[in-house]
């Protein structure tokens, strides 16, 4: 996790990678402009000497390329544009270092070419972009204030929540209005269970009344029945 978050719980800035990419983009832009504008400028712009003519051509290409590269200020991080031209200065220094390691004849041929095509874009680009960046920074001091990782996550969650709420509201607006269903009556309570028959009712039937009197009458009938049997035996 330490590769992505610093000790202040902030996401590490990828500004170095962005500056490198901007420097490569600047090199491509100026290379394309030199290839496109070299012949038209040679035909249209001519001064008293060859050195002055070449300097004017290089200055025109530098201004045009800087104007194109200033579109990087449209990015959220405004440091990319000036850092890119700072990287372009580093690239120019690397070309000079490589040329100095060549032999004398090759070095004497490469140094004027590198100076002709490299110095004007670096000087003009850095002067313009850093001036614009300072003005933007003066107008908005909190231009590049970095937020903590927790703040970025909270903002992302809030954005997703707002998007989800908007989608649900849009979905509900598109759905047709359904009529309200009638209220459902609560189920009726179950009927009271019939009382279980008593042992007397189970023995002598429901007509016995199920009380103690019925039980006594049943005993009397049984005694009369046995008495009749004994009389018959006699």
N, C-alpha and C positions, 0 to 999 in steps of 0.2 A: 504493500500500500504506500510505502514511502516513495516509490517511484512516481506516484501521481499526486500525492498530497504532501505539503511541506509541514514544518513544525507548528505553524500558526493555523493549521487545519484549513488551508487554502489550496485550491487546485493549482498545480504548477503551471506557469504560463508557457504556452508553446511559441512564444514570440521569437525565439532563436530560429526555430524551424520556419516560421512565417517570414522572417527577415531573409533567410537563405532563399526561400522560394521567390520572394519579391526581387532579390538581386538577380536570380536566374532569369526572371521575367523581364527585368530591365535590360539585361544583356540581349535577350531575344528581340525586344522592341527596337532597341537602337541598331541592332544588326539588320533587321528588316528595313528600317527607315534608311539606313545607309545604302542598302542594295536598291531600294526603290527611288530615292531622291538623288543619287549620285549623278546620274546622267542628266536629268532635268536641270539640276543646279549648275552643272558644268556648262550647259548651253546658255543658261539665262543669267547667271551671276558671275561676273568677271571683274576683278579689280586690277590695280596697277601691277602687282607682283603675284607670283605663284603662291608664295607663303601667305599673303593676305587673302587670296582667293580661297585657299584651303582652310584657313582659319574661319572665314565667313561661312563656308559650307558646313564646317563642323559645328559652328555656333547655331546655324539654322536647324540642323538635325538635332542638336541637343535641346533646343527650345521645343521643337515638335515632339520629341520623345518624352521630355519631361511633362508636357501637357497630357500626353497619353497615360503616362505612369501615375499622374496625380489622381487618376480614377480610383486608385487604391484608397483614397481618403473616404470613399463611400463605404468601406468596410466598417464594422463596429469598432474594431481596435484601430485607432488613428495612427498608432506608432508604426504600422507596417510600412507605410510609404517612406518616411524618412529613414527607418532602419534598413529598408531595401537599398536606398542609395548609399547608406553607410556600408552595406555589404558590397555594393558596386565599387566603392573606393578600395575595399579589401581585395576584390578581384583584380583591380588595376595594379595594386601593389604586387600581387602575385605574378602578374604578367611581367612587370618590371624585374622582379627577382628572377624569373625564369630567363628573361633576356640577358640579364647580367651574367648568367652562367654559361652563355654561349661563347663561341670564339669571337675574336675581335671583328672580323668582317661581318659575320652574321649579327653580332650585337649592334654594330653601327648601322645596319639596315633595319633591324627590328625596333630599336628605340624610337626613331622618328615616326614610324607607323603607329606604334602604341600610343605615343603622345598625341598624334593627330586625331585618332579616333576615340581615345579614352579620356583625355583630360577635360575636354569641354562638357561631355555628358555628366561626368562626376561633379565638376564644379557647379554647373548650372542646376543640376538635379538636387544636390545637397542644399544649395542656397535657397532654392524655391520651396522644397518640401519642409525643411526645418523652419523656415519662416512661417509657412502656413500652419504647421503643427504648433508652434509657439502661440500664434494668435488664437487658435482653437483652444489651446490649454488655458490661455488667459481668460477667455470668455466662459469656459466651463472648467473650473478647477477639478471637479470630480469626474473628468472625462475618462480616465483609465483606472478609477478606483476598483480594486479587485475585491470580490465578495468571497466569503467563506464557502466551503463546500456545502455546509448545512443550508446556508441562505440560497445557494443555487438549487439545491434539491427541493427546498420549500417552494421556491418560485415555480419550479417545474411542476410540482404537485398541484399548486394553485391553478396553473394554466390548464393542466389536464382536467381538473375538476370543473373549471369554467367551460371547457369545450364539451365535456360530457353532459353538463346541465343544458347547454345550448342544443345539443343533439336531441336530448330527451324532450325539450320543449318543442322543437321542430317536429319530432315524431308525433307528439300528442296533438299538435295543431293539424297535422295531416290526417289523423285517424278520425272517422265519422263519429258524431256524438250518438251514443247508444242510449235508448230510453231506460229510465230507471226501473229496475225490477220491483214488483210488488213485495211488500214485506211478508216474510214467511211466518205463519202462525206457529207458536211453540207447540210441540207435541203434547197431546192430552195425557194426563197422568194415568198410569195403568189402573184398571179396575181392582177394587179391593178383593183380595183372595177370600173365597168362602172359608168360613171356619171349618176346621177339620172335625169330623163327627166324633162324639165321645164314645168310650167303650160300650156304654149301654145302647146308644143308637146303632152302633155297629152290630151288636148282638141281637137286639129285638126290633131293629128297624126304626125308621124315622117316626112312625106313629106312636112309638112308646113315649114320646115327649122328651126323652133323654134325661129325665130328672130322677131323683132318688125314689119318688113315689111310684113311678113306673117300675122301678127295680123291685120294690116291695110287692107290688101286685103280681109281678111275675113269680116271685117266690111263693105267694099264697096259692096261685093257680097250680104250681107244681106240687105243693103239699096236698091240696084237694085231689089232685090226680092220683097221688100215691095212696091216699086214704081210700078212694074208690076201689083201687086194685086190691087192697087188703080185705075190704068187705066182701068183694066178689070171691076171694079165695076162701073166706070163712063159709 
